[in-house]
Amino acid sequence: MGGVEVLYIGGEGRSGSTVLAALLGTWTGFVSVGEIRGVWRALDTDELCGCGEPFSRCPHWRAVGEAAFGGWDQLDVDHVLAVKAAVDRTRYVPRLAGPAASAKHARALDEYCDLYRRLYRGVAAVTGDSVLVDASKHASLAYALRRAADLDLRVLHMVRDSRGVAHSWSKQVRRTEIADDEVYMPRYSPARAAVLWAANNTLFDLLGRLGTPVFRLRYEDLLAAPSLVFGDVLRYLGLPAGEEALRFLHSDSAELGASHTIGGNPMRFSTGRLTLRTDEAWRREMPPVARLQVSALTAWPLATYGYPVRDGK
């Protein structure tokens, strides 16, 4: 791979991307940055890094800001957010899939991609790692980044049974990265979660057809047989998949070190041995009507990804 090497984890939220990114970050030469699109938010909220320090006091991210931009204070964050709003939204994906709609749009897109190029290069300069794992998930960012000529972008499309995702979005989950306030992640109805799941996953299917390398893996397979799935991922990347490369994995657990990650679920703060277990609480707890509704709304992608359509059984 040439240029800045980015392994982008895409898909719908609550599909296991944080676990996948944590595991990927244990490989030699790989570094997980979490959901790096959250850096612009962290500059404002000063949320906790995966190491436990507030963003503004984390030595890693201070060094990244210096390497990428000459210091975070050199960025006009309001302008960055305005550029983001102009190009990085799901409804803009049709425009991002084709030629730039106008010279103004092309300039905004080039500027936005350049911000990420500089950010990724800053991380690489600080860590010395050659492959950056970005679990930002959003399709619109992946579609934008594919336009960056000197960015070597490869995508891991993470999917999970839509009923499990919908059930997870129905729960109240605190954003533990915000230490000085009680803030919760959004919650969605089963129907809303089903529509988002179908739309976001379909966009990554289409991204592969546009020429961006995309490798799909299932959350349930990863947790059931991590060594097998990671062997497939290594082969996708053109890397050796022997036992030495997978030494951090055990049959049902993995060894995790401290990380400097942005965004993601609370498990990103975990270190040491992580038990790898599929969360299938939805099979016991999800109301039958909600299960049927989600199954009906997501039937075609479910079948495409190899899941049973009839009520998850």
C-alpha positions in Angstrom: 0.0 0.0 0.0 1.3 3.5 -0.8 0.8 6.9 0.9 -0.9 7.2 4.3 -2.4 3.7 5.0 -5.8 3.9 6.7 -8.0 0.9 7.6 -11.4 2.3 8.0 -14.1 0.4 9.9 -17.5 1.2 8.5 -21.1 0.2 9.3 -23.9 1.0 11.6 -23.3 1.9 15.2 -23.6 -0.8 17.9 -22.1 -3.4 15.5 -18.9 -4.1 17.4 -16.6 -1.6 15.7 -15.0 -0.6 19.1 -14.0 -4.2 19.8 -12.7 -4.7 16.3 -10.7 -1.5 16.4 -9.2 -2.5 19.8 -8.2 -5.9 18.5 -6.7 -4.4 15.3 -4.7 -1.9 17.4 -2.8 -4.7 19.1 -1.0 -5.8 15.9 2.6 -4.6 15.5 2.6 -1.7 13.1 -1.1 -0.9 13.6 -2.5 1.9 15.8 -6.2 2.4 16.6 -7.3 6.0 16.8 -10.9 5.2 17.7 -13.4 7.3 15.8 -11.1 10.0 14.7 -14.0 12.1 13.2 -14.7 12.9 16.9 -11.5 14.9 17.3 -13.3 18.0 16.2 -15.9 17.5 18.9 -13.2 16.6 21.5 -11.5 20.0 20.9 -14.7 21.6 22.2 -15.9 19.1 24.9 -12.4 18.0 26.1 -13.7 14.5 26.4 -11.6 11.7 27.8 -9.1 9.9 25.6 -9.0 6.1 25.8 -6.0 6.5 28.2 -8.2 8.2 30.7 -6.8 11.7 30.3 -8.9 14.7 29.1 -8.1 15.3 25.4 -6.4 18.7 26.1 -4.0 17.0 28.6 -3.3 13.8 26.8 0.4 13.9 25.7 -0.3 11.7 22.7 -3.0 14.0 21.2 -1.1 17.1 22.0 1.9 15.7 20.0 -0.5 14.7 17.2 -1.9 18.3 17.0 1.6 19.7 16.9 2.7 17.3 14.2 -0.4 17.7 12.1 -1.2 21.4 12.4 1.6 23.1 14.5 -0.7 22.8 17.5 -4.5 22.5 17.9 -4.7 26.2 18.5 -3.7 26.8 14.9 -7.1 25.3 13.7 -10.2 27.4 13.3 -12.6 24.8 14.6 -15.7 26.6 13.6 -14.4 26.7 10.1 -13.5 23.0 10.2 -17.1 22.2 11.3 -18.5 24.4 8.6 -16.5 22.5 5.9 -17.6 19.2 7.5 -21.2 20.3 7.4 -20.8 21.1 3.7 -19.4 17.8 2.6 -19.7 15.1 5.3 -23.3 14.1 5.7 -25.2 11.0 4.8 -27.5 12.9 2.4 -24.5 14.0 0.4 -23.3 10.5 -0.4 -24.9 10.5 -3.9 -22.9 13.7 -4.6 -19.7 12.1 -3.1 -20.2 9.0 -5.2 -19.8 10.9 -8.4 -17.8 13.9 -9.8 -17.8 17.1 -7.7 -21.1 19.0 -8.3 -19.3 22.3 -8.6 -15.9 24.0 -8.2 -17.0 25.2 -4.8 -17.9 21.7 -3.7 -14.6 20.4 -5.1 -12.6 23.0 -3.1 -14.5 22.2 0.1 -14.0 18.4 -0.4 -10.2 18.9 -1.1 -9.9 21.0 2.1 -11.8 18.5 4.2 -9.7 15.5 2.9 -6.5 17.5 3.5 -7.5 17.9 7.2 -7.7 14.2 7.5 -4.5 13.6 5.6 -2.7 15.9 8.0 -4.4 14.3 11.0 -3.5 10.8 9.9 0.0 11.7 9.1 0.3 13.4 12.5 -0.7 10.2 14.2 1.7 8.1 12.1 4.6 10.6 12.9 3.9 10.3 16.6 3.4 6.6 16.9 5.7 5.3 14.2 3.0 2.9 13.1 2.3 2.3 9.4 -1.4 1.4 9.4 -4.0 3.6 11.1 -7.3 2.0 12.2 -10.1 4.5 12.1 -13.4 3.3 13.5 -15.4 6.4 12.5 -18.0 4.1 10.9 -19.8 6.8 8.9 -20.3 6.1 5.2 -20.2 9.8 4.2 -16.6 10.2 5.6 -15.5 7.0 3.8 -17.0 8.3 0.5 -15.2 11.6 1.0 -11.8 10.0 1.9 -11.8 7.8 -1.2 -11.3 11.0 -3.2 -8.0 11.7 -1.5 -5.4 10.7 -4.1 -2.5 10.0 -1.7 -4.5 8.3 0.9 -4.4 4.5 0.8 -7.9 3.6 2.1 -9.2 0.1 2.8 -12.5 -0.6 4.4 -13.6 -3.2 6.9 -17.4 -3.3 6.7 -18.6 -4.6 10.0 -22.2 -6.0 10.1 -24.3 -7.3 13.0 -27.7 -8.9 13.0 -30.1 -5.9 12.7 -32.2 -7.1 15.6 -29.2 -7.0 17.9 -28.3 -3.5 16.7 -31.9 -2.2 17.1 -32.1 -3.7 20.6 -28.8 -2.0 21.6 -30.0 1.4 20.3 -33.1 1.1 22.5 -30.9 1.1 25.7 -29.8 4.1 27.7 -26.0 4.2 27.5 -24.0 6.9 29.2 -21.1 8.6 27.4 -18.4 7.8 29.9 -15.9 9.9 27.9 -17.6 13.0 29.3 -16.4 12.9 32.9 -17.9 16.1 34.4 -21.5 15.7 33.2 -24.1 13.0 32.8 -24.6 12.7 29.0 -26.2 9.8 27.2 -26.0 8.5 23.7 -29.1 8.8 21.5 -31.8 6.1 21.6 -33.8 5.0 18.5 -37.1 3.2 18.1 -36.9 -0.3 16.5 -38.2 1.1 13.1 -35.7 4.0 13.1 -32.8 1.8 14.0 -33.8 -0.7 11.3 -33.9 2.0 8.6 -30.5 3.4 9.7 -29.0 -0.1 9.7 -30.2 -0.9 6.2 -29.2 2.4 4.8 -25.7 2.6 6.3 -24.8 -1.0 5.4 -26.1 -0.6 1.9 -23.9 2.4 1.4 -20.8 0.4 2.2 -21.9 -2.3 -0.2 -22.1 0.3 -2.9 -18.7 1.8 -1.9 -17.0 -1.5 -2.9 -18.7 -1.3 -6.3 -17.1 2.1 -6.8 -13.6 0.6 -6.6 -12.7 1.2 -2.9 -11.4 -2.1 -1.4 -14.1 -3.3 1.0 -14.0 -6.5 3.1 -17.1 -7.5 5.0 -17.1 -9.3 8.3 -19.8 -10.2 10.8 -19.7 -9.3 14.4 -21.1 -12.7 15.4 -18.3 -14.6 13.4 -15.6 -12.4 14.9 -16.7 -13.1 18.5 -17.3 -16.8 17.8 -13.9 -17.5 16.1 -11.7 -14.5 16.3 -8.5 -16.2 15.0 -10.3 -17.4 11.9 -11.8 -14.0 11.1 -8.5 -12.1 11.8 -6.7 -14.5 9.6 -9.1 -13.5 6.8 -8.5 -9.8 7.6 -4.7 -10.3 7.4 -5.0 -12.0 4.1 -7.2 -9.1 2.8 -4.4 -6.8 3.8 -1.8 -8.9 2.1 -0.1 -9.8 5.5 1.0 -13.1 6.9 -1.7 -14.8 8.9 0.3 -17.3 10.9 0.1 -18.1 14.6 2.8 -15.5 15.5 0.7 -12.7 14.0 -2.3 -13.8 16.1 -0.5 -14.4 19.4 -2.6 -11.8 21.2 -5.8 -13.8 20.6 -7.0 -16.7 22.8 -9.9 -18.9 22.1 -12.4 -16.6 23.9 -10.3 -13.6 25.0 -7.6 -11.1 23.9 -4.9 -9.1 25.6 -5.4 -5.3 25.3 -3.0 -2.6 26.1 -3.7 1.1 26.8 -4.8 3.1 23.8 -5.3 6.7 22.8 -8.8 6.5 21.2 -11.5 9.0 20.5 -15.2 8.0 20.6 -16.7 4.5 20.7 -18.4 2.6 23.5 -17.1 2.5 27.1 -15.1 -0.7 26.5 -12.4 1.3 24.8 -11.2 2.2 28.3 -10.5 -1.5 29.1 -7.0 -2.9 29.4 -5.8 -6.4 30.1 -7.7 -9.5 29.2 -10.9 -8.9 27.3 -13.4 -11.7 27.2 -14.8 -12.1 23.6 -18.4 -13.0 23.9 -21.3 -12.3 21.5 -24.0 -10.1 23.1 -27.3 -11.8 22.2 -29.4 -10.3 24.9 -31.9 -9.2 22.2 -33.0 -12.8 21.7 -34.3 -12.9 25.3 -35.2 -9.2 25.9 -36.5 -7.8 22.6 -40.3 -7.7 22.4 -41.6 -10.0 19.6 -43.4 -7.2 17.8 -40.2 -5.2 17.7 -38.3 -8.2 16.4 -40.8 -8.8 13.6 -40.8 -5.1 12.7 -37.0 -5.0 12.4 -36.9 -8.3 10.5 -39.4 -7.0 8.0 -37.7 -3.7 7.4 -34.3 -5.3 7.0 -35.2 -8.6 5.3 -33.2 -8.1 2.1 -29.8 -7.1 3.7 -30.2 -9.7 6.4 -30.5 -12.4 3.8 -27.6 -10.9 1.8 -25.4 -11.0 4.9 -26.3 -14.6 5.7 -28.7 -14.0 8.6 -32.0 -15.8 9.1 -34.9 -13.4 8.2 -37.7 -15.1 10.1 -37.6 -13.4 13.5 -33.9 -14.1 14.1 -34.4 -17.9 14.5 
